[in-house]
């Protein structure tokens, strides 16, 4: 019994792979509707065979074949054709049934039930739904205005006719109830999937942009640009990685680089850094961006020192001997999002250029910093003066190495 229950549950709730996410609920409602119609018409075929009404016996057998076809079409992702055929069958069937048995049989009620069906189907053109609804209305009016005053072709006993009327009322309400349940179920499943997809897209967006920038982008702000009067920029580069890459398979190279950079990403989250981008084996973060932070220099200094510790830990784990060359500079930056496709949040200005030079002109395993950073953090860190360094576009600049926190 449990096995049968599981099979029935699977049959009425599982969604074929051919069904698109967009049409999930439409498939579900159609599937239960056509199976319900198949069951009811099968019962009617048996009933009218017993009662000796051959016209309705044959019609119901024909209808069974129609709804089997509707089930198969619906399972293959075709929703409009079975809807049109199914509704045409229902309206025609009820007209024939009321012509033969009279309106006292209650068959006309099914037309009211199916008249709602087009409006819970996919986003077809309005005129298609209007035609289907108008066809239902025309069938019902024909029964009420023409067939109601005619003498039935087949006269049933009053008790049997009353029982048939009650059963059709019950079946009609059961059909509406099942539709409602399955449409609600389908809507809930669709909403759950939409929520999951929204969460994924939101997380993806936040992996690309800072939250505040993402909110501005979603608000359709035409140009996202900021001028930040004081921020800290850090560039880090894996020394010798280009030569290392020449002797490593591409997939292994990506795996190794991902190991290092993922560790740096986790560290950036812990220290509140804003990761700006990676370029090959170079890594760029900023502090005090996009929201100003009065402690940005100290925070990025702590982050830089921890980067070296994390690098050593990753080296031990991976069995490599990578070294980092790190450069830091503080000052004003321009920030914003450029373009409409494959956009990214980026920083520009002299501060960014100097931070990049501090890295490229630095020493492996050391953190080279500028005078502006040294002045901002002299109460928190110990420094080793390196002296004057020739920086392209800036001339000679006085630099230091960040040695560690003050004891």
C-alpha positions in Angstrom: 0.0 0.0 0.0 2.9 2.4 0.9 4.5 1.6 -2.5 1.3 2.5 -4.3 1.0 5.7 -2.3 4.6 6.6 -3.2 4.0 5.9 -6.9 0.8 8.0 -6.9 2.6 10.9 -5.1 5.4 10.7 -7.6 3.0 10.6 -10.6 1.0 13.7 -9.5 3.9 15.8 -8.1 7.0 15.0 -10.1 7.8 17.3 -13.0 9.2 15.9 -16.3 12.6 17.4 -17.4 10.9 18.8 -20.5 8.8 21.2 -18.4 10.3 24.6 -18.1 10.6 26.4 -14.7 8.3 29.1 -16.1 5.5 26.6 -16.8 5.9 24.5 -13.7 2.5 25.4 -12.1 0.7 25.3 -15.4 1.9 21.8 -16.1 0.9 20.7 -12.5 -2.7 22.1 -12.8 -3.2 20.6 -16.3 -1.8 17.2 -15.2 -4.3 16.8 -12.4 -7.1 18.3 -14.4 -6.7 15.9 -17.3 -6.2 12.9 -15.0 -9.4 13.9 -13.1 -11.3 14.2 -16.4 -9.9 10.8 -17.5 -11.1 9.1 -14.3 -14.5 10.7 -14.4 -15.2 10.0 -18.1 -14.1 6.4 -17.5 -16.7 6.1 -14.7 -19.3 7.7 -16.9 -18.6 5.2 -19.7 -19.2 2.3 -17.3 -22.3 4.0 -15.9 -23.9 4.7 -19.3 -23.1 1.2 -20.4 -25.1 -0.1 -17.5 -27.9 2.4 -18.0 -28.1 1.5 -21.7 -27.4 5.0 -23.1 -25.1 4.0 -26.0 -24.6 7.6 -27.3 -23.0 8.7 -24.0 -21.2 5.4 -23.6 -19.4 5.9 -26.9 -18.9 9.7 -26.3 -17.2 8.9 -23.0 -14.9 6.3 -24.5 -14.0 8.9 -27.1 -13.3 11.4 -24.4 -11.1 9.0 -22.5 -8.9 8.8 -25.6 -8.8 12.6 -25.8 -7.7 13.1 -22.2 -5.0 10.4 -22.5 -3.7 12.5 -25.4 -4.0 15.7 -23.3 -1.9 14.1 -20.5 0.8 13.0 -23.0 1.0 16.4 -24.7 1.1 18.2 -21.3 3.9 16.0 -20.1 5.9 17.0 -23.2 5.6 20.7 -22.5 2.7 21.5 -24.9 0.1 23.3 -22.8 -2.0 25.3 -25.2 -3.2 22.4 -27.5 -4.5 20.1 -24.7 -6.2 23.1 -23.1 -8.0 24.0 -26.2 -8.9 20.4 -27.0 -9.8 19.6 -23.4 -12.1 22.6 -23.1 -13.8 21.9 -26.4 -14.4 18.3 -25.3 -15.9 19.4 -22.0 -18.2 22.1 -23.5 -19.4 19.8 -26.3 -19.8 16.8 -24.0 -22.0 18.8 -21.6 -24.2 20.1 -24.4 -24.7 16.5 -25.7 -25.3 15.2 -22.2 -27.9 17.9 -21.5 -29.5 17.3 -24.9 -29.9 13.6 -24.1 -30.6 13.7 -20.4 -31.9 17.2 -19.8 -30.5 20.0 -17.6 -31.8 18.1 -14.5 -28.7 15.9 -14.8 -26.4 18.8 -13.8 -23.8 18.3 -16.5 -23.9 22.0 -17.4 -22.1 22.8 -14.2 -18.8 21.5 -15.7 -18.8 24.3 -18.2 -18.7 26.8 -15.3 -15.8 24.9 -13.9 -13.7 24.9 -17.0 -14.5 28.5 -17.9 -11.9 29.5 -15.3 -9.2 27.2 -16.8 -7.8 29.6 -19.5 -7.0 32.2 -16.8 -4.7 30.0 -14.8 -2.8 28.9 -17.9 0.5 30.5 -19.3 0.8 34.0 -20.5 -0.9 33.4 -23.8 -2.3 36.3 -25.9 -5.5 37.7 -24.2 -7.6 37.0 -27.3 -6.9 33.2 -27.0 -8.2 33.2 -23.4 -11.1 35.4 -24.4 -12.1 33.0 -27.2 -11.9 30.0 -24.9 -14.0 31.8 -22.2 -16.5 33.0 -24.8 -16.8 29.4 -26.1 -17.7 28.2 -22.6 -20.2 31.0 -22.1 -21.8 30.2 -25.5 -22.2 26.5 -24.6 -23.7 27.3 -21.2 -26.1 29.9 -22.7 -27.2 27.3 -25.3 -28.0 24.8 -22.6 -29.9 27.4 -20.5 -31.8 29.1 -23.4 -32.4 26.2 -25.8 -32.0 22.8 -24.2 -33.6 23.6 -20.8 -37.0 24.0 -22.5 -36.7 20.8 -24.6 -37.8 17.4 -23.7 -34.8 15.0 -22.9 -34.1 12.3 -25.5 -33.5 9.7 -22.7 -35.8 9.7 -19.7 -34.2 8.5 -16.5 -36.0 7.6 -13.3 -36.3 10.8 -11.1 -34.2 9.2 -8.3 -31.4 8.3 -10.7 -31.5 11.7 -12.4 -31.3 13.4 -8.9 -28.4 11.2 -7.9 -26.7 12.0 -11.2 -27.2 15.7 -10.6 -25.8 15.5 -7.0 -22.8 13.5 -8.2 -22.1 16.1 -10.9 -22.3 18.9 -8.3 -19.9 17.1 -6.0 -17.5 16.2 -8.9 -17.6 19.8 -10.1 -16.6 21.2 -6.6 -14.0 18.4 -6.2 -12.5 19.5 -9.5 -12.3 23.1 -8.4 -10.9 22.1 -5.0 -8.2 19.9 -6.6 -7.3 22.7 -9.0 -7.0 25.1 -6.2 -4.9 22.8 -4.1 -2.5 22.0 -7.0 -2.3 25.6 -8.2 -1.5 26.7 -4.7 1.1 23.9 -4.5 2.6 24.8 -7.8 2.6 28.5 -6.9 4.4 27.7 -3.6 7.0 25.6 -5.3 7.5 28.3 -8.0 7.9 30.9 -5.3 10.3 28.8 -3.4 12.4 28.3 -6.6 12.1 32.0 -7.4 13.3 32.8 -3.9 16.2 30.4 -4.3 17.1 31.9 -7.7 16.9 35.4 -6.2 19.2 34.4 -3.3 21.7 33.0 -5.8 21.6 36.0 -8.0 21.8 38.3 -5.0 24.8 36.4 -3.7 26.4 36.5 -7.1 25.9 40.2 -7.3 27.4 40.7 -3.8 30.4 38.6 -4.9 31.0 41.2 -7.6 30.0 44.5 -6.0 29.9 45.9 -2.5 26.4 45.7 -1.0 25.8 49.5 -1.0 26.9 49.7 -4.6 24.7 46.7 -5.5 21.7 48.5 -3.9 22.4 51.6 -6.0 22.7 49.5 -9.1 19.3 47.8 -8.4 17.8 51.2 -7.8 18.8 52.0 -11.4 21.1 54.9 -10.5 22.3 56.0 -13.9 26.0 56.7 -12.9 27.5 55.2 -9.9 30.6 57.3 -8.9 32.1 58.5 -5.6 35.0 60.6 -4.5 36.5 59.2 -1.4 38.9 61.7 0.3 40.9 59.1 2.2 41.2 55.4 1.7 43.9 52.7 1.8 44.8 50.6 -1.2 46.8 47.3 -1.1 48.3 45.4 -4.0 49.8 41.9 -3.5 51.5 39.7 -6.0 52.6 36.1 -5.9 56.3 36.4 -6.7 57.5 34.1 -9.5 54.1 32.7 -10.2 54.4 33.3 -14.0 57.4 31.0 -14.2 55.8 28.5 -11.9 52.7 28.5 -14.2 54.8 27.4 -17.2 55.4 24.0 -15.6 51.9 23.3 -14.2 48.8 22.0 -16.0 46.1 24.7 -16.4 43.5 23.0 -14.2 46.1 22.4 -11.5 47.3 26.0 -11.8 43.7 27.3 -11.3 43.2 25.1 -8.3 46.4 26.3 -6.6 45.7 30.0 -7.3 42.2 29.5 -6.0 43.5 28.0 -2.8 45.6 31.1 -2.1 43.1 33.7 -3.2 40.2 32.0 -1.4 42.2 32.1 1.8 42.9 35.9 1.1 39.1 36.4 0.5 38.2 34.9 3.8 40.8 37.1 5.5 39.4 40.2 3.7 36.0 39.4 5.0 37.4 39.0 8.5 39.1 42.4 8.4 36.4 44.3 6.6 38.4 44.8 3.4 36.7 45.4 0.1 38.2 43.1 -2.5 38.4 45.1 -5.7 39.8 42.6 -8.2 42.4 40.0 -9.1 44.5 40.4 -12.3 46.3 37.1 -13.0 48.3 36.4 -9.8 47.9 40.0 -8.4 45.4 40.8 -5.7 43.9 44.2 -4.9 41.9 45.3 -1.8 40.9 48.6 -0.3 39.9 49.9 3.1 37.6 52.8 3.6 35.8 51.9 0.4 32.9 52.3 -0.5 32.0 53.6 3.0 34.5 55.9 4.7 36.3 54.4 7.7 38.5 56.5 10.0 40.6 53.4 10.9 41.2 52.2 7.3 45.0 52.5 7.4 45.3 50.5 10.6 42.9 47.8 9.3 44.7 47.3 6.0 48.0 47.1 7.8 46.7 44.3 10.1 45.3 42.6 7.0 48.6 42.8 5.1 50.5 41.3 8.1 48.0 38.5 8.3 48.3 37.8 4.6 51.9 36.8 5.1 50.9 34.4 7.9 48.1 32.9 5.8 50.5 32.5 2.9 52.9 30.5 5.0 50.0 28.3 6.2 48.8 27.7 2.6 52.4 27.0 1.5 52.7 24.3 4.2 49.4 22.8 3.2 50.1 22.8 -0.5 53.8 22.0 -0.4 54.9 25.2 -2.2 57.2 28.1 -1.3 55.3 31.1 -2.7 56.2 34.6 -1.6 54.1 37.7 -1.6 55.2 41.2 -2.5 52.8 43.7 -1.0 52.5 47.5 -1.4 50.2 50.0 0.4 49.4 53.6 0.0 46.8 56.0 1.5 45.0 58.9 -0.1 42.0 60.1 -2.1 40.4 57.8 -4.7 37.7 57.9 -7.3 35.4 54.9 -7.2 32.5 53.7 -9.4 31.0 51.2 -11.8 31.8 51.5 -15.5 29.8 50.0 -18.4 26.5 48.1 -18.6 27.9 44.6 -19.3 30.3 42.6 -17.2 30.6 45.6 -15.0 32.8 45.8 -12.0 33.4 48.2 -9.1 36.8 49.8 -9.5 39.1 52.5 -8.2 41.1 55.2 -10.0 43.5 57.9 -9.1 47.1 58.6 -8.1 46.6 56.7 -4.8 45.9 53.5 -6.7 48.8 54.0 -9.1 51.3 54.6 -6.2 50.0 51.6 -4.3 50.6 49.5 -7.4 54.1 50.9 -7.7 54.8 50.1 -4.0 54.0 46.5 -4.8 56.0 46.2 -8.1 59.0 48.0 -6.6 58.8 46.0 -3.4 60.7 43.1 -2.0 59.4 39.5 -1.8 58.1 38.6 1.6 57.9 42.3 2.7 55.2 45.0 2.9 56.3 48.3 1.4 54.4 51.3 2.4 54.5 55.1 1.7 55.0 58.0 4.0 51.3 58.7 4.2 50.6 55.3 5.5 53.5 55.5 7.9 52.2 58.8 9.4 48.7 57.4 9.7 49.8 54.2 11.6 53.0 55.2 13.5 51.2 54.7 16.8 50.2 51.1 15.9 53.0 49.5 13.9 56.7 49.2 13.8 58.5 50.2 10.5 61.8 49.7 8.9 62.9 52.6 6.7 63.9 51.5 3.3 64.9 54.9 2.0 64.2 56.7 -1.3 62.7 54.7 -4.1 62.4 56.0 -7.7 58.7 55.8 -8.6 57.6 56.3 -12.2 55.7 59.5 -12.6 56.4 60.5 -9.0 60.1 60.7 -8.7 61.8 59.6 -5.6 59.6 58.7 -2.7 60.5 57.8 0.9 59.3 54.3 1.8 59.2 51.9 4.7 58.6 48.2 5.3 55.8 47.3 7.7 57.5 45.2 10.3 54.7 44.3 12.6 52.5 45.7 15.4 54.0 47.7 18.2 54.6 45.7 21.4 
